[in-house]
Amino acid sequence: MGQSIKGLAQESELIQLLCDMVRIESINPLFGKGGTGEKDMVEYICRYFDRYQIPYTLQEALPGRFNVLAHLKGAGKGALCLEAHTDTVTADEMEIDPFDPVIRDGRLYGRGSVDDKGSVAAMMYAMRLLKEHHIATESDIYFAAAAEEEFNYRGVVRLLQENIHFDAAVVGEGTSVHICRACKGNVRFKILTKGLAGHSSRPWEGRNAIVAMANVICELEKKLFPMYEQRKHPLLGSPTFNISLIQGGKLINIVPDCCEIQVDRRVLPGETFESVRGEVLDCLSKLLEAHPEYELEIQEPFVTDFAMEVAEDSAIVQTAAKACDTVLGGHTIEGGYFSCDASKFARAGIPAIVMGPGNIIQAHTNDEYIEIADLAKAAEVFTQICVDFKP
């Protein structure tokens, strides 16, 4: 066990750091809502590292959109990556001013406060503590402030293209500073039913694609959903299948010749789109046999994010557990129902955990907030992990 970090973090400094970042609009422009992206966040982070003489480089993840990668040399071997994302979701539906951080009842409100600027702030501050207090680490310590997580994870993909030999990663998301060693993945895809257009006054001359889709949905609800309820992961529970959007028809007086649903399927470790597609077709087989006139198409996914799981006895989980014990007096190991950048590390063969301040349940909400007490806890735990980690 290395040097204890407990008590080094100053909550007031972390609050100021997070307030500064909440004031910066960094909405992912791929949502098409006029967001400006991460540019101002990148500039702020660079100024912060310049102030504390922490070396960094920029990586272009998409045209004009950059990761910031800071690096502190270790005394021995190995490399540990702290990573958190700088983009946010849209703020159109928020009931509070999204970019005016307000502190009330022990919470800091604003867009990005928990997803994911609280983790960005805590990890930046951890790098500062290591540098400012001349704290030695065995491994090289990297911090990646990653772009474009909220849409297609391009920031972490760009980071991993550098082929830096990371021995482990800590991905910042709101876990109430618990250790999340498994996360669900996600496949999003469309199911189409095709019919035959006709005049609504003579519906027998057409084939109604909406009616076909209604029967498809009922069949899935009857057969697929109960099957998923019987399949449980010890940390992640059951997979889920959510029909999020439906669209069909052209005019009130035309028999609809097409209907489309969009599905958000959260997958467990080991599940793939191919296995999901096979289960859907199995559940619909009798319906399609009884109605040969139904034309059904399951399209390739437009989002794919694999589930991840790292062993409890892995070096990064055990190091994080000991760090929490040292700083917080105990630790909690759990799973996350959400998907995040950790799965990309895992797919690259890099053991990764997810942890950070605040609760992910508050992410994307119309009054997003973070528990202020978690900020210093997270900063000190992150720093302690850096001190104690050995590959």
N, C-alpha and C positions, 0 to 999 in steps of 0.2 A: 504494500500500500504506500502510495506517495504522499506528498504534502496535502494537508486538509485545506479545502477552499472555503469551508463554512464561515460565513460572516464577512466575506470580502465584498460582496455585491452591495451597491448602494441603490436602494429602491427608487429614490428620487431621481437619480441619473437615468435609470431604466425607464421611468415614466416619461421623462423629457424626451428620451430617444424615441420611444414609441409614439408619443404625441407628434413629434416632428414628422414621422413617417406616415401616420394616419392622415396628416394634412396634405400629403402628396397623393394626388389622384394617379393611380396606376392600374386602371381597369384594362383588362385584356382586350385589345381592339378587335380580336377575332369574333367577339360577341356581336359586332356590328352595331354597337350602341354609342359610338363616338369616343370610346376610351383612348387615351393617349399612350397606353403601354407603360413600360418600366423605365423610360428614359430618365425621369427626374429622380426616381429611386436609385438608379445606378449612380447618378451624379452625387447624390447625398451620401451613399455608402462609400464611394471613392474618397470624398472629402473627409469622412470619418476615419478611414484607414490612413489617409495622408497625415491627419492630425496626430495619430498615435504611431506613425512610422511602421505600419504593418504592410509588407509588400503584397501586391496583387496584380493580376492580369485581367483583361477583358476577353470574353469569348462571344462571338456573334452567333446567336442561336437561330435568329431569323433576321432578314434585312432590317437594320436599325434597332434591333432588340438584342440586348447583351446580358450574359452572366457576368458577375464579378467573382473571381476566384482568388481568395487570400490564402497565404501560405506562411506557416512558421516552421522552421526546421527543428527536428528533434535531435536528441543526443545519440540515439541508437538507430534501430531499424524499424521498418514498418511505416504505414500511412493510414491515418484516420480522417474521414471526411464528415464534416458537419454540413448539412444542406437544408435550405429552406427557400421558398419561392417568393418573388417580389410582386407578381401580378395579383389582381383581385377580380372578383366577379363584378357585375354591373351594380349600380346603386339606385336605379330608377324607382324602385318600389319601397325604398327605405322610409321609415316614419320619423327618422332623426336626420340631422344634417350629417351626411356621410363623412365629410372631411373637416369637421369641427370637433376634435376630441373632447369629450365631456367626462369628467370623473364624478361618479355618484355611487354611494353605498358600496365602496370598495371595488368598483368596476370602472373600466375605461371603455367608453363607447365610441364606435366609428367603424366605417368600412375598412376591412383588413385587420382590425385590431387583434382578432384571434386567428384569422385565415388570410395571410400567414405572417403578418408583420410582428406579432408578439414573438414568434420563434426567430424571425430574422433579427430582431433587437437583442434577444437573449444570446444568440450565437455570436453576433458582432461583439457584444459586451464580453463574452467568454474569451474571444480572441484578444480583446483589449486587456483583460485581467492577466492572461498569459504573458503578454508583451510587457505591460507596465510593471508587473511585479517580478519579472525575470524568473518565471516559473518554468522549470525544466520539464520536458516531456521525453519519453523514450521514442515515440513515433513522431514523424512529421504530421502536423495538423493543418488540414485544409478547411476553409469555409467557402462554400459555394452559395451565393445569392442568385438563385436560378430564375430565369425568365420563363414565361409561357407554360405554367403548370395547369392553369384552370381550363385549358381547352385541349391541347394535344401533347403536353409534356415535352415540348421541344427543348427546353432549357437543360433538363437532366440528360436527355439524349445527346445533346451537344457536349456536355461535360464529359460523358463517358467515351466520346470519340477521341478524347485526348490520350486515352490508354494509360492514364496514371494508375499505378498499381495500388489501389486502395485495398487495405486489408479488412476494412469494415466501414460502415456509414451509420450516422444518426440523422434521420430525416425529421425536420421540425414540423409538427402539426399539433393541434390542440388535444392533448391526452390528459390534462390535469397533472402533468409531469409523471404520469404512469408510463411503464415500459410496454409498448405495443410490439409484440414479436410476430404477429400475423395480421394480414389485411386481406379483405376481399378484393377481387378484381372486378372487371366490368366489361361486358360486351353490349354494344348498342347496335341494333339492326332493325330493318323494316320487314314486315310481312305484308304481302299484297294478295288480294283476291281480284280476279279479273272476270268481268261479265260481258254482256252484250248490250249496247245502248239501244234504246227504243223509245217510242212516245209513251208518256205516262198514261195515256188513255187506253193503250193496248199493251199492258205490261207483260202479257204472256208471250209477246213476240221478242222480248229481251231477256237478259239474265241479270238479276239484281246483285251486284257485287257487295253491296252493303248487307243484304240479308245473309249472303254467304259468310261475310266476315263476322256478323253477329253470332252465327252458329259456331264458327271457329273459336271465337272468344269464349263462348259458353262451354265448349268442349275442353278448352285449355283450363278454364277455371275448375271444371269438374274433375279432371284427371291429373293435370300437371301440378297444380298447387298442392294438393294433398301429398303427392309424391315427394315434393321438396320438403314438406314439413317432417317427413320421416328421415331426412338426410341431415345430420347435424355434425358440425365440426366442434371440437371441445372448446375452442376459443371464439369461433366466429358464428356459431349457430347455423341456421339453414341458408341455402341459397335463396335468392328472391327473383321474381319475374314481375316487373311492373310495366303495364301497358300505359305509356305516358301520353301518347298523342294518337288521334285518329282523324282521318280525312277521307272524304269520299263524295262523289256526286258533282254535277256541274250546274244543273238548273232544276227547279222544282218540277218541271214537266218533262224531264228526261229520266229514263231508267238508268241508274248509275252503272257504268261499265268498269269502274275501278274503285277500290277502297284500300286504304293503307293504314296500318298501325305502326307506331315506333315503340320498340321494346327496350327497356333498360334492365338487363339481367346481371345481377351481382353473382360472381362465380367464386367458388371455393378453390383452395389449392388442388391442382390436378385436373380441374375442369377446363375445357376449351370451347371455342365456338362450335367446333365440329360435334362435340358431345352434346352441347346444348341443342344444336339443330337436330341431331338424331332423336333426342327425347321429344322435341316438339312434333316431329313427323310421326313418331310412334304413337303419341297421344291422339293424333288426328287421323290415324290410318283407317279406323272404322268409319269415321265421318266421311272421309274422302271416297271410301269404297261405296258407301250408301249414296253418295252424290257425285257420280263421275263427271257431272257437268261443272263442278267447282274447279276453277283454275287457281292454284295456290303457288306463290313464289316467296321463298325466304331468301332475302338478299344478303350479300356479304356484309359483315359489320362495318360501320363507319367509325366506330371507336372500339379499340381492343386494349384492355389493360389486364394483365395476368395477376392472379392472386399471388401472395408471397407468404412465406413462413420461414423463420429461422429457429434453429433448435435452442431449447432453453439452456443447454449446457455450452452454447457457443461462447467464444471469448467476449463478444460485444454485449450479449445479454448479461453475462455474469459481471462484467465490468460495470455496466449500467446499474445493476442491482446493488453492487457494493458501493457505488457512488451515491445512490439514493440513501442507502443505509447510513453512510457517513454524513451526508448533508441534511437529510430529512428525518433520519431515525427509523426508516423502514422503506419498503418498496412494494409496488404492485405490478404484476405482470398480467397482461390482458391481450385481447385481440381487437381489431378495428373493423367496423362494418364498411368503412369508406375505402376508396382507392387513392393512391398518392404516388409520389416519386419513388418511394421505397421499392416498389416492385421492379423498377428499371434497374436499380442496383442489384437486386436479387437475380434477375434474369442474366445479368453480366457476371454472376458468380461471386458477388460481393455481399457478405452477410450484412443485413441492415435491420435496424429497429426504427420505430417511429415514437417520438416523444416531444412534448413541448408544453408551454404554458396555455392555460385556458382549456375550454371544452369545445371540441369540434361540433357539438350540437348547436352552438351559437353561430357557426359559419354560415354565410349566405343569408342570414336572417335580416328582417327589416329593422332590427335594433341591435345589430351585432355588437358584442362586448367581450372583454376578457377580464378575468379575475386578476386584479393588480397583485395580490399576494403571490401569485404563481410566477411573476416575472423574475424576481430575485432567486427564487427556488430553482427555476429552470437554468438561469445563467450560471449559478454555482454548480448545479449537477452537471451541466455540459462541460464546465471547466474541469471538474473532478474526473469526469470520464476521460478527458484528454490527458490528464496527469497519470491516471492509473492504467490506461490502455496499453497492452502489449500483445502483438500478434501471435 
